[in-house]
Amino acid sequence: MVTALASLGAGVSATGILGFAAAAVFAVVIPRFRHRQNY
């Protein structure tokens, strides 16, 4: 039971960190490519 709760917590934390990292990457990349006219 304790192992399941610990691994669940680690998985939720890792998913949250990856989500914030993806949001940061998109916040940097999307404004750079917004000025292009070929899409």
All heavy atoms as atom14 arrays in JSON, in Angstrom:
{
  "sequence": "MVTALASLGAGVSATGILGFAAAAVFAVVIPRFRHRQNY",
  "atom14_mask": [
    [1, 1, 1, 1, 1, 1, 1, 1, 0, 0, 0, 0, 0, 0],
    [1, 1, 1, 1, 1, 1, 1, 0, 0, 0, 0, 0, 0, 0],
    [1, 1, 1, 1, 1, 1, 1, 0, 0, 0, 0, 0, 0, 0],
    [1, 1, 1, 1, 1, 0, 0, 0, 0, 0, 0, 0, 0, 0],
    [1, 1, 1, 1, 1, 1, 1, 1, 0, 0, 0, 0, 0, 0],
    [1, 1, 1, 1, 1, 0, 0, 0, 0, 0, 0, 0, 0, 0],
    [1, 1, 1, 1, 1, 1, 0, 0, 0, 0, 0, 0, 0, 0],
    [1, 1, 1, 1, 1, 1, 1, 1, 0, 0, 0, 0, 0, 0],
    [1, 1, 1, 1, 0, 0, 0, 0, 0, 0, 0, 0, 0, 0],
    [1, 1, 1, 1, 1, 0, 0, 0, 0, 0, 0, 0, 0, 0],
    [1, 1, 1, 1, 0, 0, 0, 0, 0, 0, 0, 0, 0, 0],
    [1, 1, 1, 1, 1, 1, 1, 0, 0, 0, 0, 0, 0, 0],
    [1, 1, 1, 1, 1, 1, 0, 0, 0, 0, 0, 0, 0, 0],
    [1, 1, 1, 1, 1, 0, 0, 0, 0, 0, 0, 0, 0, 0],
    [1, 1, 1, 1, 1, 1, 1, 0, 0, 0, 0, 0, 0, 0],
    [1, 1, 1, 1, 0, 0, 0, 0, 0, 0, 0, 0, 0, 0],
    [1, 1, 1, 1, 1, 1, 1, 1, 0, 0, 0, 0, 0, 0],
    [1, 1, 1, 1, 1, 1, 1, 1, 0, 0, 0, 0, 0, 0],
    [1, 1, 1, 1, 0, 0, 0, 0, 0, 0, 0, 0, 0, 0],
    [1, 1, 1, 1, 1, 1, 1, 1, 1, 1, 1, 0, 0, 0],
    [1, 1, 1, 1, 1, 0, 0, 0, 0, 0, 0, 0, 0, 0],
    [1, 1, 1, 1, 1, 0, 0, 0, 0, 0, 0, 0, 0, 0],
    [1, 1, 1, 1, 1, 0, 0, 0, 0, 0, 0, 0, 0, 0],
    [1, 1, 1, 1, 1, 0, 0, 0, 0, 0, 0, 0, 0, 0],
    [1, 1, 1, 1, 1, 1, 1, 0, 0, 0, 0, 0, 0, 0],
    [1, 1, 1, 1, 1, 1, 1, 1, 1, 1, 1, 0, 0, 0],
    [1, 1, 1, 1, 1, 0, 0, 0, 0, 0, 0, 0, 0, 0],
    [1, 1, 1, 1, 1, 1, 1, 0, 0, 0, 0, 0, 0, 0],
    [1, 1, 1, 1, 1, 1, 1, 0, 0, 0, 0, 0, 0, 0],
    [1, 1, 1, 1, 1, 1, 1, 1, 0, 0, 0, 0, 0, 0],
    [1, 1, 1, 1, 1, 1, 1, 0, 0, 0, 0, 0, 0, 0],
    [1, 1, 1, 1, 1, 1, 1, 1, 1, 1, 1, 0, 0, 0],
    [1, 1, 1, 1, 1, 1, 1, 1, 1, 1, 1, 0, 0, 0],
    [1, 1, 1, 1, 1, 1, 1, 1, 1, 1, 1, 0, 0, 0],
    [1, 1, 1, 1, 1, 1, 1, 1, 1, 1, 0, 0, 0, 0],
    [1, 1, 1, 1, 1, 1, 1, 1, 1, 1, 1, 0, 0, 0],
    [1, 1, 1, 1, 1, 1, 1, 1, 1, 0, 0, 0, 0, 0],
    [1, 1, 1, 1, 1, 1, 1, 1, 0, 0, 0, 0, 0, 0],
    [1, 1, 1, 1, 1, 1, 1, 1, 1, 1, 1, 1, 0, 0]
  ],
  "atom14_positions": [
    [[0.83, -1.2, 0.0], [0.0, 0.0, 0.0], [0.87, 1.26, 0.0], [0.61, 2.18, -0.76], [-0.91, -0.04, 1.23], [-1.86, 1.1, 1.33], [-3.23, 0.83, 0.21], [-4.23, 2.19, 0.63], [0.0, 0.0, 0.0], [0.0, 0.0, 0.0], [0.0, 0.0, 0.0], [0.0, 0.0, 0.0], [0.0, 0.0, 0.0], [0.0, 0.0, 0.0]],
    [[1.88, 1.29, 0.84], [2.76, 2.45, 0.91], [3.53, 2.61, -0.39], [3.7, 3.72, -0.9], [3.72, 2.33, 2.12], [4.73, 3.46, 2.13], [2.93, 2.31, 3.42], [0.0, 0.0, 0.0], [0.0, 0.0, 0.0], [0.0, 0.0, 0.0], [0.0, 0.0, 0.0], [0.0, 0.0, 0.0], [0.0, 0.0, 0.0], [0.0, 0.0, 0.0]],
    [[3.97, 1.51, -0.96], [4.71, 1.56, -2.23], [3.82, 2.09, -3.35], [4.28, 2.89, -4.18], [5.22, 0.16, -2.6], [5.97, -0.35, -1.51], [6.08, 0.2, -3.82], [0.0, 0.0, 0.0], [0.0, 0.0, 0.0], [0.0, 0.0, 0.0], [0.0, 0.0, 0.0], [0.0, 0.0, 0.0], [0.0, 0.0, 0.0], [0.0, 0.0, 0.0]],
    [[2.58, 1.66, -3.37], [1.65, 2.14, -4.4], [1.42, 3.64, -4.27], [1.4, 4.36, -5.27], [0.33, 1.39, -4.3], [0.0, 0.0, 0.0], [0.0, 0.0, 0.0], [0.0, 0.0, 0.0], [0.0, 0.0, 0.0], [0.0, 0.0, 0.0], [0.0, 0.0, 0.0], [0.0, 0.0, 0.0], [0.0, 0.0, 0.0], [0.0, 0.0, 0.0]],
    [[1.25, 4.11, -3.05], [1.03, 5.55, -2.85], [2.27, 6.36, -3.21], [2.17, 7.44, -3.79], [0.62, 5.82, -1.4], [-0.79, 5.35, -1.01], [-1.02, 5.6, 0.47], [-1.83, 6.06, -1.83], [0.0, 0.0, 0.0], [0.0, 0.0, 0.0], [0.0, 0.0, 0.0], [0.0, 0.0, 0.0], [0.0, 0.0, 0.0], [0.0, 0.0, 0.0]],
    [[3.44, 5.83, -2.88], [4.67, 6.55, -3.2], [4.89, 6.61, -4.71], [5.27, 7.67, -5.25], [5.85, 5.87, -2.52], [0.0, 0.0, 0.0], [0.0, 0.0, 0.0], [0.0, 0.0, 0.0], [0.0, 0.0, 0.0], [0.0, 0.0, 0.0], [0.0, 0.0, 0.0], [0.0, 0.0, 0.0], [0.0, 0.0, 0.0], [0.0, 0.0, 0.0]],
    [[4.65, 5.5, -5.4], [4.85, 5.51, -6.84], [3.79, 6.37, -7.53], [4.08, 7.02, -8.53], [4.84, 4.1, -7.4], [3.58, 3.49, -7.18], [0.0, 0.0, 0.0], [0.0, 0.0, 0.0], [0.0, 0.0, 0.0], [0.0, 0.0, 0.0], [0.0, 0.0, 0.0], [0.0, 0.0, 0.0], [0.0, 0.0, 0.0], [0.0, 0.0, 0.0]],
    [[2.58, 6.39, -7.02], [1.54, 7.24, -7.59], [1.91, 8.7, -7.43], [1.77, 9.51, -8.35], [0.2, 6.95, -6.91], [-0.99, 7.76, -7.42], [-1.26, 7.44, -8.88], [-2.21, 7.49, -6.58], [0.0, 0.0, 0.0], [0.0, 0.0, 0.0], [0.0, 0.0, 0.0], [0.0, 0.0, 0.0], [0.0, 0.0, 0.0], [0.0, 0.0, 0.0]],
    [[2.41, 9.05, -6.27], [2.84, 10.43, -6.04], [3.99, 10.83, -6.94], [4.01, 11.95, -7.48], [0.0, 0.0, 0.0], [0.0, 0.0, 0.0], [0.0, 0.0, 0.0], [0.0, 0.0, 0.0], [0.0, 0.0, 0.0], [0.0, 0.0, 0.0], [0.0, 0.0, 0.0], [0.0, 0.0, 0.0], [0.0, 0.0, 0.0], [0.0, 0.0, 0.0]],
    [[4.92, 9.92, -7.14], [6.05, 10.21, -8.03], [5.57, 10.37, -9.47], [6.04, 11.25, -10.19], [7.09, 9.11, -7.93], [0.0, 0.0, 0.0], [0.0, 0.0, 0.0], [0.0, 0.0, 0.0], [0.0, 0.0, 0.0], [0.0, 0.0, 0.0], [0.0, 0.0, 0.0], [0.0, 0.0, 0.0], [0.0, 0.0, 0.0], [0.0, 0.0, 0.0]],
    [[4.64, 9.54, -9.88], [4.11, 9.64, -11.24], [3.36, 10.94, -11.48], [3.5, 11.57, -12.52], [0.0, 0.0, 0.0], [0.0, 0.0, 0.0], [0.0, 0.0, 0.0], [0.0, 0.0, 0.0], [0.0, 0.0, 0.0], [0.0, 0.0, 0.0], [0.0, 0.0, 0.0], [0.0, 0.0, 0.0], [0.0, 0.0, 0.0], [0.0, 0.0, 0.0]],
    [[2.55, 11.33, -10.52], [1.8, 12.58, -10.64], [2.77, 13.77, -10.66], [2.6, 14.7, -11.47], [0.79, 12.71, -9.48], [0.2, 14.11, -9.43], [-0.3, 11.67, -9.62], [0.0, 0.0, 0.0], [0.0, 0.0, 0.0], [0.0, 0.0, 0.0], [0.0, 0.0, 0.0], [0.0, 0.0, 0.0], [0.0, 0.0, 0.0], [0.0, 0.0, 0.0]],
    [[3.78, 13.73, -9.84], [4.77, 14.82, -9.82], [5.53, 14.9, -11.14], [5.73, 15.99, -11.68], [5.75, 14.62, -8.68], [5.08, 14.63, -7.45], [0.0, 0.0, 0.0], [0.0, 0.0, 0.0], [0.0, 0.0, 0.0], [0.0, 0.0, 0.0], [0.0, 0.0, 0.0], [0.0, 0.0, 0.0], [0.0, 0.0, 0.0], [0.0, 0.0, 0.0]],
    [[5.94, 13.75, -11.66], [6.68, 13.74, -12.92], [5.81, 14.25, -14.06], [6.27, 15.01, -14.92], [7.17, 12.33, -13.21], [0.0, 0.0, 0.0], [0.0, 0.0, 0.0], [0.0, 0.0, 0.0], [0.0, 0.0, 0.0], [0.0, 0.0, 0.0], [0.0, 0.0, 0.0], [0.0, 0.0, 0.0], [0.0, 0.0, 0.0], [0.0, 0.0, 0.0]],
    [[4.54, 13.87, -14.08], [3.63, 14.34, -15.12], [3.45, 15.86, -15.02], [3.43, 16.56, -16.04], [2.28, 13.63, -15.0], [2.49, 12.23, -15.08], [1.34, 14.07, -16.1], [0.0, 0.0, 0.0], [0.0, 0.0, 0.0], [0.0, 0.0, 0.0], [0.0, 0.0, 0.0], [0.0, 0.0, 0.0], [0.0, 0.0, 0.0], [0.0, 0.0, 0.0]],
    [[3.32, 16.37, -13.82], [3.18, 17.82, -13.63], [4.41, 18.56, -14.08], [4.31, 19.6, -14.76], [0.0, 0.0, 0.0], [0.0, 0.0, 0.0], [0.0, 0.0, 0.0], [0.0, 0.0, 0.0], [0.0, 0.0, 0.0], [0.0, 0.0, 0.0], [0.0, 0.0, 0.0], [0.0, 0.0, 0.0], [0.0, 0.0, 0.0], [0.0, 0.0, 0.0]],
    [[5.59, 18.05, -13.75], [6.84, 18.7, -14.16], [6.98, 18.69, -15.67], [7.36, 19.71, -16.27], [8.04, 18.01, -13.47], [8.01, 18.32, -11.97], [9.35, 18.45, -14.08], [8.98, 17.51, -11.15], [0.0, 0.0, 0.0], [0.0, 0.0, 0.0], [0.0, 0.0, 0.0], [0.0, 0.0, 0.0], [0.0, 0.0, 0.0], [0.0, 0.0, 0.0]],
    [[6.66, 17.55, -16.3], [6.74, 17.49, -17.76], [5.73, 18.44, -18.41], [6.03, 19.05, -19.44], [6.5, 16.06, -18.23], [7.64, 15.09, -17.99], [7.22, 13.68, -18.37], [8.88, 15.49, -18.76], [0.0, 0.0, 0.0], [0.0, 0.0, 0.0], [0.0, 0.0, 0.0], [0.0, 0.0, 0.0], [0.0, 0.0, 0.0], [0.0, 0.0, 0.0]],
    [[4.57, 18.58, -17.81], [3.58, 19.51, -18.35], [4.05, 20.95, -18.28], [3.89, 21.71, -19.25], [0.0, 0.0, 0.0], [0.0, 0.0, 0.0], [0.0, 0.0, 0.0], [0.0, 0.0, 0.0], [0.0, 0.0, 0.0], [0.0, 0.0, 0.0], [0.0, 0.0, 0.0], [0.0, 0.0, 0.0], [0.0, 0.0, 0.0], [0.0, 0.0, 0.0]],
    [[4.63, 21.34, -17.16], [5.14, 22.7, -17.05], [6.33, 22.93, -17.98], [6.47, 24.02, -18.55], [5.55, 23.0, -15.6], [4.38, 23.36, -14.73], [4.06, 22.58, -13.64], [3.6, 24.47, -15.0], [2.98, 22.9, -12.83], [2.52, 24.81, -14.2], [2.22, 24.01, -13.11], [0.0, 0.0, 0.0], [0.0, 0.0, 0.0], [0.0, 0.0, 0.0]],
    [[7.17, 21.91, -18.16], [8.3, 22.05, -19.08], [7.8, 22.22, -20.51], [8.32, 23.06, -21.27], [9.2, 20.82, -18.98], [0.0, 0.0, 0.0], [0.0, 0.0, 0.0], [0.0, 0.0, 0.0], [0.0, 0.0, 0.0], [0.0, 0.0, 0.0], [0.0, 0.0, 0.0], [0.0, 0.0, 0.0], [0.0, 0.0, 0.0], [0.0, 0.0, 0.0]],
    [[6.78, 21.46, -20.89], [6.22, 21.6, -22.24], [5.6, 22.98, -22.43], [5.75, 23.59, -23.5], [5.18, 20.51, -22.48], [0.0, 0.0, 0.0], [0.0, 0.0, 0.0], [0.0, 0.0, 0.0], [0.0, 0.0, 0.0], [0.0, 0.0, 0.0], [0.0, 0.0, 0.0], [0.0, 0.0, 0.0], [0.0, 0.0, 0.0], [0.0, 0.0, 0.0]],
    [[4.91, 23.48, -21.42], [4.33, 24.82, -21.51], [5.41, 25.88, -21.67], [5.25, 26.84, -22.45], [3.48, 25.1, -20.27], [0.0, 0.0, 0.0], [0.0, 0.0, 0.0], [0.0, 0.0, 0.0], [0.0, 0.0, 0.0], [0.0, 0.0, 0.0], [0.0, 0.0, 0.0], [0.0, 0.0, 0.0], [0.0, 0.0, 0.0], [0.0, 0.0, 0.0]],
    [[6.52, 25.72, -20.97], [7.62, 26.68, -21.09], [8.24, 26.64, -22.48], [8.54, 27.68, -23.07], [8.68, 26.39, -20.03], [0.0, 0.0, 0.0], [0.0, 0.0, 0.0], [0.0, 0.0, 0.0], [0.0, 0.0, 0.0], [0.0, 0.0, 0.0], [0.0, 0.0, 0.0], [0.0, 0.0, 0.0], [0.0, 0.0, 0.0], [0.0, 0.0, 0.0]],
    [[8.41, 25.44, -23.02], [8.96, 25.32, -24.37], [8.03, 25.97, -25.39], [8.48, 26.71, -26.26], [9.22, 23.83, -24.72], [9.51, 23.66, -26.21], [10.36, 23.29, -23.89], [0.0, 0.0, 0.0], [0.0, 0.0, 0.0], [0.0, 0.0, 0.0], [0.0, 0.0, 0.0], [0.0, 0.0, 0.0], [0.0, 0.0, 0.0], [0.0, 0.0, 0.0]],
    [[6.73, 25.7, -25.29], [5.79, 26.31, -26.22], [5.75, 27.83, -26.06], [5.59, 28.55, -27.04], [4.39, 25.73, -26.04], [4.21, 24.39, -26.68], [3.6, 23.37, -25.97], [4.66, 24.13, -27.96], [3.43, 22.12, -26.55], [4.49, 22.9, -28.54], [3.87, 21.89, -27.83], [0.0, 0.0, 0.0], [0.0, 0.0, 0.0], [0.0, 0.0, 0.0]],
    [[5.89, 28.33, -24.86], [5.88, 29.77, -24.63], [7.07, 30.45, -25.3], [6.99, 31.61, -25.69], [5.88, 30.07, -23.13], [0.0, 0.0, 0.0], [0.0, 0.0, 0.0], [0.0, 0.0, 0.0], [0.0, 0.0, 0.0], [0.0, 0.0, 0.0], [0.0, 0.0, 0.0], [0.0, 0.0, 0.0], [0.0, 0.0, 0.0], [0.0, 0.0, 0.0]],
    [[8.16, 29.72, -25.46], [9.34, 30.29, -26.12], [9.28, 30.08, -27.63], [9.59, 30.99, -28.39], [10.63, 29.65, -25.54], [11.85, 30.05, -26.34], [10.79, 30.04, -24.08], [0.0, 0.0, 0.0], [0.0, 0.0, 0.0], [0.0, 0.0, 0.0], [0.0, 0.0, 0.0], [0.0, 0.0, 0.0], [0.0, 0.0, 0.0], [0.0, 0.0, 0.0]],
    [[8.85, 28.9, -28.07], [8.94, 28.54, -29.49], [7.84, 29.19, -30.31], [8.09, 29.69, -31.41], [8.89, 27.01, -29.64], [8.75, 26.61, -31.1], [10.15, 26.39, -29.05], [0.0, 0.0, 0.0], [0.0, 0.0, 0.0], [0.0, 0.0, 0.0], [0.0, 0.0, 0.0], [0.0, 0.0, 0.0], [0.0, 0.0, 0.0], [0.0, 0.0, 0.0]],
    [[6.61, 29.21, -29.81], [5.5, 29.71, -30.62], [5.65, 31.19, -30.99], [5.45, 31.53, -32.15], [4.15, 29.41, -29.93], [3.89, 27.92, -29.98], [3.02, 30.19, -30.57], [2.66, 27.48, -29.22], [0.0, 0.0, 0.0], [0.0, 0.0, 0.0], [0.0, 0.0, 0.0], [0.0, 0.0, 0.0], [0.0, 0.0, 0.0], [0.0, 0.0, 0.0]],
    [[6.03, 32.08, -30.09], [6.21, 33.47, -30.53], [7.32, 33.65, -31.57], [7.25, 34.55, -32.39], [6.58, 34.21, -29.24], [5.98, 33.4, -28.17], [6.11, 31.98, -28.64], [0.0, 0.0, 0.0], [0.0, 0.0, 0.0], [0.0, 0.0, 0.0], [0.0, 0.0, 0.0], [0.0, 0.0, 0.0], [0.0, 0.0, 0.0], [0.0, 0.0, 0.0]],
    [[8.33, 32.78, -31.56], [9.4, 32.91, -32.56], [8.89, 32.59, -33.95], [9.33, 33.2, -34.92], [10.55, 31.95, -32.23], [11.37, 32.38, -31.05], [12.53, 31.45, -30.89], [13.31, 31.8, -29.71], [14.32, 31.1, -29.26], [14.65, 29.98, -29.86], [14.98, 31.48, -28.2], [0.0, 0.0, 0.0], [0.0, 0.0, 0.0], [0.0, 0.0, 0.0]],
    [[7.99, 31.61, -34.07], [7.52, 31.19, -35.39], [6.25, 31.91, -35.81], [5.76, 31.7, -36.9], [7.3, 29.68, -35.4], [8.58, 28.9, -35.29], [8.75, 27.97, -34.28], [9.6, 29.1, -36.19], [9.92, 27.25, -34.18], [10.77, 28.39, -36.11], [10.93, 27.46, -35.1], [0.0, 0.0, 0.0], [0.0, 0.0, 0.0], [0.0, 0.0, 0.0]],
    [[5.72, 32.77, -34.99], [4.47, 33.45, -35.31], [4.66, 34.44, -36.45], [3.73, 34.69, -37.21], [3.98, 34.18, -34.06], [2.62, 34.77, -34.19], [2.12, 35.17, -32.84], [1.29, 34.1, -32.34], [0.08, 34.27, -31.88], [-0.41, 35.48, -31.8], [-0.63, 33.26, -31.47], [0.0, 0.0, 0.0], [0.0, 0.0, 0.0], [0.0, 0.0, 0.0]],
    [[5.84, 35.0, -36.61], [6.07, 35.99, -37.65], [6.24, 35.38, -39.03], [6.21, 36.09, -40.02], [7.31, 36.83, -37.31], [8.59, 36.05, -37.38], [9.02, 35.28, -36.36], [9.52, 35.94, -38.37], [10.18, 34.7, -36.7], [10.48, 35.09, -37.9], [0.0, 0.0, 0.0], [0.0, 0.0, 0.0], [0.0, 0.0, 0.0], [0.0, 0.0, 0.0]],
    [[6.39, 34.06, -39.14], [6.54, 33.42, -40.44], [5.2, 33.4, -41.18], [4.15, 33.21, -40.6], [7.06, 31.99, -40.27], [8.47, 31.97, -39.75], [9.0, 30.57, -39.81], [10.39, 30.57, -39.35], [11.17, 29.52, -39.42], [10.73, 28.39, -39.9], [12.41, 29.58, -38.99], [0.0, 0.0, 0.0], [0.0, 0.0, 0.0], [0.0, 0.0, 0.0]],
    [[5.27, 33.54, -42.48], [4.06, 33.62, -43.29], [3.75, 32.32, -44.04], [2.79, 32.26, -44.78], [4.23, 34.74, -44.33], [4.42, 36.1, -43.72], [3.17, 36.59, -42.99], [2.06, 36.28, -43.38], [3.35, 37.33, -41.93], [0.0, 0.0, 0.0], [0.0, 0.0, 0.0], [0.0, 0.0, 0.0], [0.0, 0.0, 0.0], [0.0, 0.0, 0.0]],
    [[4.58, 31.29, -43.89], [4.41, 30.09, -44.71], [3.61, 28.99, -44.03], [3.76, 27.83, -44.37], [5.8, 29.56, -45.12], [6.66, 29.22, -43.93], [6.26, 29.41, -42.81], [7.84, 28.7, -44.18], [0.0, 0.0, 0.0], [0.0, 0.0, 0.0], [0.0, 0.0, 0.0], [0.0, 0.0, 0.0], [0.0, 0.0, 0.0], [0.0, 0.0, 0.0]],
    [[2.75, 29.32, -43.11], [1.87, 28.29, -42.53], [0.55, 28.84, -42.09], [0.28, 29.98, -42.12], [2.56, 27.54, -41.4], [2.57, 28.25, -40.05], [2.09, 27.61, -38.93], [3.09, 29.52, -39.92], [2.12, 28.22, -37.7], [3.12, 30.14, -38.7], [2.63, 29.49, -37.59], [2.66, 30.09, -36.38], [0.0, 0.0, 0.0], [0.0, 0.0, 0.0]]
  ]
}
